[in-house]
């Protein structure tokens, strides 16, 4: 695997609209260019150390899932073929190839639509105290890593800086109306169910995931990314047992390392040692192989 680490992009004379936690977004007038860098964010803080080829993995998986789920909802992807990008981007083909996409200029809805099929992470911390997850009452007898009786919708705010904040379904109704709230929940769960069924046939459990949506031509479309190791928890199905940490193929490996350091989860974040970087890169490539049956990196 070639180390092609890119932490930031600088496309001369192309308007940089936003440098997010992971992606650099450029304004092309009637469309946007999204470049997936190799930055990694944990606990909503960008780490100083990148993960080689991470952006390529995120881009390739998102392109696959956007196509796979377009029967449920349209998405913002126009093309990921750099040869079809506008002429002003052609000088940057080497940087953009494999890690970028041309997308529709949608108006983002500032909600992260989280769907959980299993109990893990912060959801477990809440459940063990009061048998709820995001305020949703669950039955007794669940263990850490248990499969939930059915997937649940647990949204949060979308913050450019600082930590996202868990909110209720009623919060979405209050801020965006009951019809939009209903559609976001319904679409999110349908996306999760379809992708989960596919992934399980590949030997992968999608424990939870999150989506972002936007408005385009007065309709809701899926934006940002879909079912990547940044936005989802991927577990090995073959060794899954509730109450025991399964093998994962996502950034949980980095989270676990940072938790062990006792870091307070506020900037500045600590640097990652080489063995953590290499193992994380390996996990990202592994999930790409599982889902696409190949690793085009």
Residue, then its C-alpha position, 0 to 999 in steps of 0.5 A: x500500500x503506497x503512503x499517499x497521505x494528504x492532510x490539506x489541499x490547496x487548489x490554486x485559484x479554486x475557491x475554498x468554501x470550507x475546511x471541515x474536520x475531514x473534508x476540504x470543500x471548494x465552490x465551483x459556482x453551480x456545484x461543489x468539489x469535496x476532497x476527502x483528506x487523510x485527517x482523522x477526527x475523534x471525539x469531534x477533535x481533529x488529530x495532528x496525525x493523518x492516516x495514509x489513504x484514509x480519504x481514498x477509502x472514504x471516497x470509494x465507499x461513499x460512491x459505492x453506497x450512494x449508488x447502492x441506496x439511490x432507490x431509497x433516496x437521491x444523493x448529491x453525487x454528480x461524478x467521482x471521475x476526475x476526467x469529467x471534472x471542470x477544466x479548472x480542476x484538471x491541473x490537480x488530477x493527481x491530487x484529486x483522483x480517487x479521493x474527490x467527488x463533484x456534488x450538487x450544491x445542496x443546503x445542509x440540514x444541520x442534524x446528524x441522523x444516527x441509527x443504532x442497531x447495536x448498543x455500544x459507545x456512549x449508548x452503552x454508558x447511558x443504557x447501563x445507568x437508566x436503561x435508555x439510549x438518547x432518551x428512548x426507553x429500552x427493555x432490561x437485560x441488554x449487554x454491551x454490544x447487544x443487538x437491539x430489538x430493532x434499529x433506533x433513531x438517535x439524532x444529534x446536532x451538527x457542529x463545525x467546531x466542538x462536540x455534537x449535542x444529542x437531541x430528541x426526535x421532538x427537537x427536529x419536529x420543533x426546528x424543522x417540522x413534523x414532515x421533515x422529522x418523519x422523513x429523516x427518521x424513515x429514510x435513515x432507518x431504511x438506509x441502515x436496514x438495506x446496507x446492514x443486510x448487504x454487509x452481513x452477507x460480506x461478514x460485517x455487522x454495521x453496529x451504528x452509523x450516521x447520515x447527513x441530509x440536505x435540500x436540493x430542488x426542494x427535496x431531501x437528498x443524502x449528502x456528505x458520506x455514507x457507511x464509511x469507517x468514519x461514520x459507522x461502526x463495522x464489526x466482524x460478524x464471525x467472532x461477534x458475541x454480545x458483552x465482548x468487544x468484537x474485532x472492528x474496522x473503523x476508527x474505534x481503534x484510535x478512540x480506544x488508544x486515546x481513551x487509554x491515554x486519559x486525554x480530556x477530549x479537548x484541543x489540542x489532540x495528542x499525536x498518534x504513534x506509528x503503530x497506531x497509524x499503520x494499524x488504523x490504515x490497515x483496518x480502513x483498507x480491510x473494510x474496503x476489501x470486505x465491502x467492495x471485494x477489492x482494495x483499489x488503493 
